[in-house]
Amino acid sequence: MSDTPLKDLPRPATVSARIAPAAGLDVLSRHEVARLRDASSGGLHQLLRRCALAVLTQGHVSDDPRTVVELYHDFDIQVLQQDRGVRLELTNAPAHAFVDGRIIRGINELLFAVVRDIVYVATQLEAEGFDLEDSSGITHAVFDILRNARVLRANVDPNLVVCWGGHSISRDEYEYTKQVGYQLGLRGLDICTGCGPGAMKGPMKGATIAHAKQRRRGNRYIGVTEPGIIAAESPNPIVNNLVIMPDIEKRLEAFVRIAHTIIVFPGGVGTAEEILYLLGILLHPENDSLPFPLIFTGPRQSAAYFEQIDRFLRLSLGDDVARHYQIIIDDPELVARQVIKGVERVRQHRLDSKDAFFFNWALNIEPGLQVPFRPTHEAMAGLNLHRDQPKHLFAADLRRAFSGIVAGNVKLEGMRAIEQFGPFVIRGDSQIMQALDALLASFVVQQRMKLPGGAAYVPCYRVQVD
């Protein structure tokens, strides 16, 4: 491997262009435009540039968000407010986002979704005065962002399936996610994922074929992401409704508030974080009576993966935790049939309780799962990873441990912290730490930490026993 910096290596062709929105964004205020153009620490330009570049580089495969940034180091985006509305001026943008000099319509829509969400979070949420230290205030902020992105639809029966899983999965696992998506699509279900490749793309791809066969229109392929993740998991081309939440906690809350069922495919630490986040909610006594269908599934080759996950969850949170999920191996049709049953239970409960179909207001989420966790070395070492506490609180701290590992693996801030101070130290009960270390080691062996073919994985963590 050459030591030449990426920015000095040959790269694909680039295009400079000025584009108008295909749909969804008409005008911005002068103040909003100024903040989007401001490259200072108080401006939004660098955030806009990073997220826009992720959209423009759909299909780029890398776990290191720095590769794209360095490869297109001279890319720039400027927001212009003209008499005819908003325009985006792109300089040295990836040429594969264009066909015969015209930007691909889907990429155009996602680019303007980026602008919409960055502006809304930075200006409207501030103007509305949401209390983002209060549980209710955070939930209402999540609702407002989703409503502004036109994700929430009234007068529509429950039909939204959230699919979680890894971007670094095997070919067999990817094909299985497509088969499940196909069965879901045949049954008229819409798909929401984290918007990236792998298990986030497969269900959408399968569903598109099924929706076409059923001549179904108005299909929703919702991608929910956040600025720290989007650079490593660029939106896949099937996503037709992109939402960028301000942080991982609001992203996770958005998933569980709009989901009518959640399916978990094989993944790595990010998927484990999502599982523990949801279980931290479902284990809360106030949520005990709420139906929330949760299915773990994968091909036969992934049976051992789910056995490991199940074993770790039972060891950490007790055998009773298993009543909150169902494991189905190598049976896409059964998964889809169980989803339909689960969605009907959710529908009936919402009718009985007079709750909205489009947003799960009744779900109680503790502030500890809502307030952003900053994975510093001090915060990671200070996690309470002991079983002498309520199970929902223990699940929440386990989730933070996995969140820190995700940050150290793929988020710029976390990667820089690891480079400067070394691996995160994770401490806790002897039995739990041994199980955690074994689970993480299995992820490394199965290439669930980095994409196959990349450099050897160097752990960003060190597990210690108290």
Phi, psi and omega in degrees: 000130179290150177271004180296131179302147181305320184294343180261359180271156175301148181220167179300165182296156179235163180224143171247133185202160172245125186236151176254154181293135175289329179188154163095351180212120186252303185223155173231157176283164177299323179296318180295317179297318180298319180291325178290335180268345186282119181270004180285175181297335179270354181269177184247004189297316182294322176296315178299315182299315182296314182290322179295319180296324177298318179294318183290340182254034175310133180096347176291128185251109177195144174269353183253108183297345181287337184296314180293317180301319180285323181297323178244054186295337181258012175292142175215155177223133178233141179261128181242133174256112182243174180301327182271006178116194184283141172229150174248128177257114182256131178240126180055049177276152179304127185293334183288356173276000184235151173233119181052041176083357180248134181294142178299135188301316181299320178292321176304311182299317181291324177300315181286336172294322176301310179300313181306310186288321178297316179296314185297314181295319186282334185244307186290319179297321177295316182295324181285344176071036177295137176273099185274011170255355183251139184302312180295321179297320179295314180299318179293328176294317177301313178302314184296319179296316180294320178295317179296330179275002178062034176277327186274123182238121177279162176060031175234127179299151178306128179201015186259120180254120175271128180246123176250157178160174188275154172276340181256075182238164181285167179297319179299319180293321179296315179298324179294320178298326177294319180297319178294315178301322178299314180293324176294317181296322177299335182261014173075027181261142175269160187238137172230132178221185176284000169084353184271205180275190175064231183291351176270337179265320186307309181299324178293319182295317177295320182293327181299320179294314181296318178298322178295318179297323181275002182053041182270134180247167179067030182291144181246124174238089189269131175246123180246120182223190176207161190303327182286341183258326191301327181293328179269342181228074181301147180302134176285158189290351181277335181305125177243004174212098183263134176232127177253107177279157186289337181203172186295324181295318178288329174298312180295320178296322177301315178305306188285335178285327183263347184287142169256342171204149174239131175249133178246119174264170178304145180199206180232225184292326179296320178292319176298322177299315180297318179299312182292327175300310182294319179294328175298332176278311185292334179280350178292132183306327182289345180257006189299326185267358183275127175289129178214087183299130182222120184236129171262130181208154178188174177290172183303325181295343183260007182302319182295326179300312182287333173296320178295315180298313180299317180297317180295317180296317180294319179296318185282318191244001179093154183299333182296341180298333185293344179288347181271354180217159178237136178254123178235121182252126169059044180210079182302322180295318179296320177304311183296320179295320178293325176297314180301316178298317181295318179298322179294323176297317178297315180301314182294320179295318179296322177295315182295322183267358181058037177264157181292145173289327192270352182205124185276081180293330188288339183293124178272123179239120182294146178306328180298339176262358184250321182288129183305133175266121178264109186282070172279168178298321179294317181294320180294319180291337183267004180296142180269086183259060179230150186275359182275055180202163177306143187298324181292331177285322177296318178299322180295320179287325174298320178300320180295324178299314178293324179299319178296322179293320175302314180300316179294334181278314193228351182262137186306312183298316180293319180297321179293323178295320179295317180298325183277318189243359181089185186295152170294144174256127180244121184239150176177194180306143184305309185295319181292318181293322177296317179293321179296315180298319179293320179296314180296322178297322179293324176298320180295313180300321181276007178061039178264359177266324180226157179293140177306140179095349180275187178294156179301139183288130174251115184302138177264013185220160172221123183269130178231152178262133177292000000 
